[in-house]
Amino acid sequence: MTRKFSNRSNIGKLMLLIGILIAVPLVIVPFYPQDAGYILPFLLPSLGSITLGSILCFMRKREESTFEWRSSMQRSSLTVLFAWGWGVLVGAGPFVLGGQLTFAQALFEAVSGWTTTGLSVMDVSATPHIYLFHRSFMQFCGGLGFVMMMVMLVQDKQSMNLYNAEGHPDKLLPNLKKTAQTICLMYNAFLVIGTAAYVTAGMSLFDAVNHTMCSLSTGGFSTRLNSIGEYNSRTIELITIIQMLIGTTNFAVLLLLVKRKWKQVLKVSEVRFLFLVLLFTVPVTAFSLIKSLNMGIGEGFRRALFDVTSALSTTGYSSMSYTSWPPLAVAMLILTMLIGGGIGSTAGGLKLTRVYLILRTTLQNIRKRLSSPRNVETLYYFRAQGKTTIDSTLAMDTSGFVTTYFILYITGTLLLTQTADCSLTEAMFEFASALGTVGLSIGITSPATNTATLVVEMFGMILGRLEIFIVFIGFYSAGSLIKQSFEKMRHAYFSHIVKQ
């Protein structure tokens, strides 16, 4: 069964939204008047996106066109892919127009921002405040997603398909619009609380707002050259750890926390697995640092707890350089970056639930081979919504995603060894960071990084943020659309020839 293509209104709304978001950093100009010269580089792409979006929204709608689609997922995937592509293009505009970055670097910074990755090619010590805020605000909004923010304001019959296509698996409330509004309300409440906590710990208000936006979105952009490590404050590190854990937690679980349903939270398999992973990786990393870098026990555990949490939550804040870290500690960071955060959170990576499901089904397979064929065991796990059976469809979808993820990871890693001329370990670390939308760097990504390396990392970040298959379906749908267009033109041409 085919469906008719009628999606112009949603594309227009998303373009309007992106245009408005690009203009938001202008609010800090009164506080930093020295940045007034950068108003135009923000206004031009913002007004351009708003104008084009308005034209699409107010043009007379055609309810049907001649383009037919096999599924609503294809149509929704193409819309989501367009929105993120347009967001990257418009988000890169201020960097280029303001003379901050080259076009390739600007695209990279925008991709890293919207996908909440945090890898950067900017020297933040010499970057104007308005651009520092622009980077952080992109990450804050990217954590929610363009569709999430659009649905919060308006909703139509295609909203649910778009919401799912952008990688939001859960509806917290029966009404989708109320779900989006509830998530946004929680997100902004955590922003206010986190900012106040940072200011109390000694951060400036500007730094506090930026770091809170980037820790809650598990983004990792910092206003300081040495990230959180530059503050050398245990209190600031503790606040950051809490916010990173909040950001990497499923929104549905966060709603349970807000409602103080502690018992239900502790039952969630993903939450238990999160702390189990930390319980294993933090001590291993700490002992490796203590042994190799001659750190004290307290210092070793402090560094390990912060950086492992940053990697597992896919935030990307760091407390120190990794160039001197021993191989075992680096391996722990790579492992946690690949695992990633919670499904339905702002985090990237394979996601904790998928890794948990793979381990459960693998163990069941081993037990099945060792036990009597008569034994029948039904697997299940706990989500925020309750007990859920692990059926064959879920197991197949999970294994398919994990397999695809590792194929992409291996491919990207090998490409980086060539484009960046680095060691295999360095490439494994950097591409795990890009594909997992983490933002930690072992030194490959910098203002001096070549364009080919940036392109490889950009593809990794986009695939990681949009959950791989949405990107594949979107490109396939675009190809189908182009093919149908050519077929229509060819048919019209031959019809004209026959008539003559």
Secondary structure, DSSP 8 states (H G I E B T S, - for coil): --EE---HHHHHHHHHHHHHHHHGGGGGTTT-GGGGGGHHHHHHHHHHHHHHHHHHHHS---S--S-EES-HHHHHHHHHHHHHHHHHHHHHHHHHHTTSS-HHHHHHHHHHHHTT-----S-GGGS-HHHHHHHHHHHHHHHH-HHHHHHHH---TTHHHHHHHTT----SSSSHHHHHHHHHHHHHHHHHHHHHHHHHHT--HHHHHHHHHHHHTT----SSTTGGGGT--HHHHHHHHHHHHHHTS-HHHHHHHHTT-HHHHHH-HHHHHHHHHHHHHHHHHHHHHHHHH---HHHHHHHHHHHHHHHHTT----SS-STT--HHHHHHHHHHHHH-S-TTSS--SS-HHHHHHHHHHHHHHHHHHHS-TT-----EEEETTEEEE--HHHHHHHHHHHHHHHHHHHHHHHHHHHHS---HHHHHHHHHHHHTT----SSS-STT--HHHHHHHHHHHHHHHTTTHHHHHHHHHHHHHHHHHHHHHHHHHHHHHHH-
